Amino acid sequence: MDIQTKARARCHWLPDLDAAASPRYQALVDRLAADIAAGTLAPGERLPPQRLLADALKVTVGTITRAYREAERRGLVEAKVGSGTRVRSLASDAPVFHHLSHAPDGSVDLSLNVPIPHPMRVQQLSGVLERLAHRPGAIDAVLAYQPEQGSQASREALAGWLTGQGMPMTADELILTSGGQHADYLALQALVQPGEAVASAALTFPGMIAAARQLGLKHVAVPMDAEGILPEALERLCLQQKIRLLYLMPEHNNPTGARMGETRRKAIVEVARRHDLLLLEDGVQFVTAERRGTPFYRLAPERSLYIFSVSKLLAGGLRLGALRAPANLMARLTASLRAQYWAVPELMASAAIEWLASTDAKTLIDWQWQEVAARQQLLAERLNGHQISAHPCGFHAWLTLPEPWRAVDVVARAAERGVTVIGADPFCVGSQPAPQAIRICVTPPAERAQLDDGLTRLAALLDEEPRRVSPLV
Ligand SMILES: Cc1ncc(COP(=O)(O)O)c(C=O)c1O
């Protein structure tokens, strides 16, 4: 037996690099990332010794050393003297990552739409900041005042990334904002006068409800079905009153998971054109290109705004978002920004966008989409038989409760069992009656097993006899 055959027989992990076009060490890291994401390599699993893998793959030991070092930098593995290189275990980062979702008392928080905790986030952002700090001219650039829309360089980089994701747009059409919520508020504040009406699906993002209320706008609830807003209902409301702007989440309604088909989108555009509505599409719950329909800004560019944010892809704490707007609305939006705080800090914009556009971020985002899909599958299994509406890329699922359960009782009894979920109330526009439903977020736990634990407790609860907390009357 030759050396390679012997080495191959002893390697428990043998990546196939033949088809890879990138440098060998890079191809090896990409394969490693893919196998970790797919679960072929488990957390804590030891990688083959460097010399053995080099012989098995017929490459130099230097190539393997470089690949393992790069994988460590990307947060995929950790190397310890005496115990080799192992797939990074999430548990080793427990103090930082578990506090949100799985407290030491065993409680599981499934109430928030946050990115899945992963040590790669810390590693990757640290790398970006280090690169920025050492790049000639980069620090100089962030010290300067920028145009209200944000720096040309950052907007070009973001427009390029979005275009690559199948969302073609130019730097001139973009305003950088301090997160998606700010883009929401900015659009309402600059384009709708106090006392005027805006409309949204009857169940919608609480941040939009809060912004409209804060700005003294009338908020009209449009009846919805499994595809979201009903065009006929919107038409009727427009005939009864002047509505200035319609807020939409066509890909993945927060909270109901409703997704709008193409015919529905076109019907809404027709109503908008007949009644001169502005369309504000919130794309913060970003989904993969294959699953995305035509954004409204492509169907009706003259009246549509689009909101993007890095909050669900990279991290909410970065507070970096963007608003795409038609040219005729730009002056009003930038005037409002100038009056508020001039422009988004370029330090944050350049760091967040550099991270977003990196190959590291692609690994992270691809992993997250695979993990979200696996978690949605797990939820469907654990709550099998219940009425669930969810999206394969969605951070949450919407569970319509079986008779005679009421949402307040489920939320309270889940909390007694250490599981936090929220009912429909915060998502209801105005005094609309809340459906008996709960939103379950699958992303807060760092480990899938914690989600499983929370879902199992919820499923057991729903199998019990409903008990109401009766007030003394
Ligand atoms: C639909 C929607 N829009 C906006 C936001 C706020 O995004 P950001 O954290 O970027 O402000 C969220 C956050 O959950 C959201 O779900």
The ligand as an SDF file (V2000), in Angstrom:
LIG
                    3D

 16 16  0  0  0  0  0  0  0  0999 V2000
  -40.1930   43.2490   10.2610 C   0  0  0  0  0  0  0  0  0  0  0  0
  -39.1250   43.9290   11.0470 C   0  0  0  0  0  0  0  0  0  0  0  0
  -38.7550   45.1730   10.7360 N   0  0  0  0  0  0  0  0  0  0  0  0
  -37.8110   45.8360   11.4200 C   0  0  0  0  0  0  0  0  0  0  0  0
  -37.1820   45.2320   12.4800 C   0  0  0  0  0  0  0  0  0  0  0  0
  -36.1690   46.0170   13.2420 C   0  0  0  0  0  0  0  0  0  0  0  0
  -34.9250   45.8050   12.6580 O   0  0  0  0  0  0  0  0  0  0  0  0
  -33.5800   46.4570   13.2920 P   0  0  0  0  0  0  0  0  0  0  0  0
  -33.1850   45.5870   14.4310 O   0  0  0  0  0  0  0  0  0  0  0  0
  -32.6010   46.4520   12.1720 O   0  0  0  0  0  0  0  0  0  0  0  0
  -33.9300   47.8250   13.7200 O   0  0  0  0  0  0  0  0  0  0  0  0
  -37.5380   43.9250   12.8550 C   0  0  0  0  0  0  0  0  0  0  0  0
  -36.8990   43.2840   14.0090 C   0  0  0  0  0  0  0  0  0  0  0  0
  -37.3100   42.2670   14.5110 O   0  0  0  0  0  0  0  0  0  0  0  0
  -38.5290   43.2560   12.1210 C   0  0  0  0  0  0  0  0  0  0  0  0
  -38.9190   42.0190   12.4340 O   0  0  0  0  0  0  0  0  0  0  0  0
  1  2  1  0
  2  3  1  0
  2 15  2  0
  3  4  2  0
  4  5  1  0
  5  6  1  0
  5 12  2  0
  6  7  1  0
  7  8  1  0
  8  9  2  0
  8 10  1  0
  8 11  1  0
 12 13  1  0
 12 15  1  0
 13 14  2  0
 15 16  1  0
M  END
$$$$
